[in-house]
Amino acid sequence: MFMSKPLEGVKVVDLTYYVAGPGSARILADWGADVIKVEPLAGEPGRTTSLTLGMPATDDINPYFGVYNTNKRDIALNLKTDEGKAILDKMLAESNVFVTSFRPGALKRLGLDYEAMHKKHPHIVWASINGFGNYGPDKDNAGFDTVAFWARSGAMFDLVEKDTSPINPTLAFGDSVTACSLAGGIAAALYKQSKTGEGSQVLISLYGQALWCLSSVVASSQFGDTYPKSRLTPSTPMVNHYKTSDGKWTFTSVFDDRLYPRYLEKVVCRPDLAADERYNNPIGAKDHSTELVEIIEAEFAKITQAELIARLKAADIAYEKVNHAGDAVTDPQALDNKYIVPYTHRGGERTMTTVPPVKFDTIDVEFRYDYPLVGEHTEEILKELGYSKEQIKALCDSGVCAV
């Protein structure tokens, strides 16, 4: 038995493609909302992205698409027709939220821009996610996370090892982070809606999210801090990764200046350094960063990762093994908290899948709907809107919708 969810009773119209928008709507669906995904008759282009990553993209199994679209219902509409627009309008009249990843120009052409929708449906929470924001010279530029989140923000250059090429980012990293922020913004707007009955305009972009993620770099770079950095010259040697004698990497993090002497004495096993003001405090360690990194590196190269971890635990210093993302499917911490869970696809194949990280009352995961086929729930949704079986057939026959 699953607990009630905080967004039960909320209806969401999801007119989004690829990852960031669908991911935000997926989060709302996991929080209990009835999310209806609106797709063109041929399906949205994100349905084939799995192929880019070497995964299948069929009706039976589509893992990448599934992560961002499970727990939704689906209607296939031709929004280039007046009848298709009329169906969408009926859906909006009965919904609480409209979330879109279309560019501002495209929304205006469809009559789905905020000004037009707020005038017609003032109760709607109108939420937009795009590449570069709704204003400025680049507001209509195509904006995948690779270009808007990574390249434009500086993350592609500044998060790599110094003197190496820009990072080749994993797909959907920026999308997924931005989706979480948008879901939170929509939840705040729903709170206002519940109090006043009024809708809100909720805006987010991949570029804006990236700048927020890089807040510390944006701030420190104004005071002479330069990026990218080398692990040989980090901001502090205590926040760095080191290789042990068995070739494994471990990341340690010390931000409390009171822990500097303890780290040097108990973990590095150099009490002489712990008593030396050139190394046992944040300013001294930063000023002698390269020298101290070399000392720590030499000491850790004498021991195995298991020995290093034992020292770190005994000293109560934050640390972690440097893993690969694929390691998470067997990580007890991920499995016990149900951050990653088994999923059986339509074709019967079983894989592990990530789920939205915010939990309410229980960590149990509920899959109310499989990630939908194109138009899988068209007939069901149109019947809920008052269309008869005959009307639905006529609409489908004329190319307005698909079932």
N, C-alpha and C positions, 0 to 999 in steps of 0.2 A: 504494500500500500504506500503510495507516494503522498507526500505532504502537499497541501495546496500551495500554489505558486503566487508570487506577489503581483504578476501581471495577468492573472486569469480574468477574463472578461474584456481585455483590451484587444482591439482589432487593428491589424497593421497591414497596409498595402505596400508591398515590396517591389518597387520598380528599379531594380539594380542589376548590374552585371559584374562578372568576375569575382572579386573577393571582398574588398573593403565594405561595400554596401551590403551584399549578401551576408557577410560575416556579422555585421551589426544586427541585421534582422534575425539571423540564427540565434544570437544571444537573447534577443527579446522573446523568441519562440521558446527557448529553454527556460526563460523566466515565466512562462505561462501564457504568453500572448498567442492569439490566433493569427498567424502570419500567412498571408496569401501572396505567393510569388507570381508576378505578372511577367509573362514571357512572350516574345513574338512566336508566330506559329512554328517556325523552324527551331525554336529554342534559343537561349542566350549563348553568346560566344564562349563564355566560361565553361561550358559543358565539355569542351575538347581540350582544356588546358592540361588535364592529366597526361595527355600524350606527350607534352613538352617535357615532362618529368619521368618519362619511361613507364607510366602506369596505364592501365586500361581505361578507356572512356566509352563504355557501352551502357546499355540499359541495365544489364545484369550487375555490372560493377564499375563504379566511377569514384574512386576514393577521394580525389582532390575536390571535385565538385561536392561530394557528399559532406565533407567537413563543414562547409559553409551554408548548406541548404537542408540538412536534416531537420525534422520537426516542422516543416512547412507544408502547406497545401499549394497547388499550382493551377493556374489558369492561363491558357494560351489565347492571346488577343491580338488582333491586327489593329493597332492604334492609328493606322493611317486611314481607317474608315470612320465615318461618323458614328456607325453603330458600335464599333469597338470603343470609341471615346465615351459614348453614352453608357456602356456597361461599366467602364472604369469610374465614371462619375457616380453611378449608383453605389458602387463599392465604397467610394470615398464618403458619400453621405452617411454611411453606416459605420464608418471606421474612426478610430482615434488618431492614427498615425499614418502619414505618408512618408516613406523613406526612398530616396532616389540617388543614383550615382550618375545621372545624365548631366551633361554640361549645361551651363546656364542658357546658351543659345538654343539648344535642342528643347529644353523645357519650355521656353517661351514660344517656340513654334508649335508645340503640342498644347499650349494653353495650360501648362502645368507649373508655371513659375509661381513663386510665392504670392505675388501681388494678386494674380488672377484667382488662385485657389483660396487665398484668405478672404477675398471678397465673396466668393461663392460658398465656401465651407469654413466659416470663421472659427469653428471648433477644432479644426485639424491641427495636429502637431506636424509641421512640414519640416522634414529633416533632409539635408543635402550633404552628400559627401563627394568631393571631387579632388582633382589633383592639386590645384594651386589657389583655391579660394574663389569666392564669388565676385571679387572686385579686382582691379588692376589690369595691366596690359596682357597678362597671360591667363586670364580667367577661363578662356575657351580652349586652352591647349589640352591635348590628350595627356592624361596624368596617371600612368601606372606607378606603383610604388618604387620601381627601379629608377624612374626619372625624377618623380616629384619628391618622394621621401628620401631616397638615397643620394642621388646626384645633386639636385638643387640645394639641398640643406647643408652639404659639406660632409655628411656622414660617410660617403663613399671614399673620401680622401682621409678624413681625420680619425677614423676608427681603425685604421690599419697600422701595421708596423711601419715605422719611418723608413723612407727610401725604398719602399716597395710600390707596386702598381696599385691603383684604386681597387677596393674590394669588389668582388663579383658577388653581389648579394643573393641570398636565397630568396626564391619567389615568395611573396605574400607576407614577409616579415612586417614591413611597414603597414600593409593593409590590415593585418590582424590587430596590431596595436591601435590603429586609428579606429577600427571597428569597435573596440572596447570603449574608447572615449565617446564615440557617437552614441552608443547604447546608454551610457551614463547620462549624456545630455538629453536624450529622449525621455529617460525616466524622470529627470528633473522637470521637463516640460509637461509630462503627464501629471505630475504632482500639482503644477499650476492649473492644468486643465480640470483636475478634480475639484479644485477650490473655486475656480472662477467660470468654468465652462469655456474658456477662451483657449485658442490654439497659440502656438509660438513658432517662430522660425529658428531652427537649430542648424547651425552651419559648422562644418569642419572640413579640413583639407589634409591631404597626405603631407603637403609641405609644412603646414602649420603644426601638425602633430610631430613631425621630425624636429622642428625647431624647439618644441617643448621638450622632446626627449634629449636634445642637445643643450638644454638650458645651462648646465655647468660650463660647457665649452664656450657658449656664446658669452657668458659672463666673464670667465677667466681670460679669454682671449683679448678682452679690452684692457687687461692689466699686464700684458706682456707674456702671458702663457701661450706657448706655441704648440700647434698640432700639425701633423700627426706626431706621436711620440714613439720612441723606441723602448722596448722592455729593458734596455740597458740604461736608459735615462727616464724612468717613470716619474710621475709627480712625487711619489714616495716609494722607496724600495720595499716597504712593507705591504703595499698594494700592487702585487706583481705575481707573475707565474714563474715557477722554477722547475727544472728537470732534475729528477733524482737518479740514482745509480742504475735503476732498472729501465731508464728511458721514458718514464711516465712524468706527466706534468701536473703540478698542483698549484692552485691559486690561493694566496693568502691575503687577508684584508684586515688592516689595523687602522682605524680612524680616530681612536681615542689616544691622545698623546701619553696618557698614563700607562698605556700598554707597550710602548716602545721598549723600555728597559726589559720588561718581561719577555717580549718576543726575542730580543737579542740574547738574553740569558738562558731561557728555557727551551726555545725552539732552535735558534742558531747555535746554542751552547757556547757562547762567547761572552762570559761575564765581564771581560775587559771592555768589550764594546758597550755593554749595558751601562757601564760607569763612565763612558766617554761622551762628553757633551757634543762632540762632533757628529754623533750618530744616534743618541738616545732620545731625540725629540724631533718633531716635524720639521723645524727650520734647519737644524743641523743635518738631518738625513737628506733633505732635499738639496742642500748645498753640496753634499758629498755623495750624491746619488749614484753616479757611475762606480765610484770606488766601493760603496757599500753593496751594490748589486753584485759586483764581482766577488766580494767576500762571502756573501750569503750563498751565491751560486756555487762557489767552491765547497762550502760546508755541506750543502744539501746533496752535492754530487757524490758524497761519501756514503750516503745512506739510501735505503729503499724508500719508496713512497709509503709503504706501511709503517716504517719507522718514523718518517716525518709526520704522518697523520697521528701517530701515538703521541708525539711531542706536542703537536698542535692541540689535540684534545685535552691533554693534561694541563696545558697552559690556558685553556679556554679561549683560544684564538680562532676567529672565523676563517674557514678554509673550505675548499672543495676540490675534488679531482676534476681535471679538465676533460669533459666527456664529449662525445659526438651526440648529435640529436637522436640518431638511431638507437643509442643506448637506452633511451627512455622507455622503450617498449618492454624492457625487462627490469626496469628500476623499481625496487619495492616501494620507494617513496612516491613515485608517480602512480603506481598501481594501487597502493593502500589508500591514497587520497582520491582515487578515481579521477585523476587528471587525464589518464589514458585508459580506455576501456575496450573490451572486445565488441566488434560490430559484425553482424552477419548481413552480407549484401543480398540483393534480390536473387542473384544466381546461386546463392548458397555458400560462396566463399567467405571465409572468416578472416578479418584483419583486426589490427589494433587501431583505434582512432582517438584523436584528441577531442576534448569537449571544452566548452566555455568554462573559464576557471572560477567564476563566482558561484558559490553555493548558498542555498537558503534552507536552513533547518536540517537538511540531510545532505550527505555527499553522494547519495544514490543518483544514478543517471537514468532518465526516462526517455526512450525513443518512442514518441507518440506516432510519428510518421517517418517512413523511410524518406531519404532524399527523393524528391518527386520526379516522375517522368514528365515530359513536356505535355501540359494540358491534362494531367492525370485527374485533376479534380474540377475540370471546367464544368461538366454537367452538374455536379453537386453544388458548386458555388452559384451557378446561374439559377438553379432551382431555389436556393436560399434567397436570391434576389427577386424571385417572383416570376421567373420565366417558365413557360410550360415546355413540355417535352417537344411539342411541335415547333415552338419558337426556337428552341435550342437547335433542332435539326436544320431549320431554315437558316439560322445564323451560320452554322458550320458549313452548310452547303454553299453559302455565298462568300465564304472566305473570311468571315469576321472572327471566328474562333475555331479552336480545334479541340477534340476530345481524344 
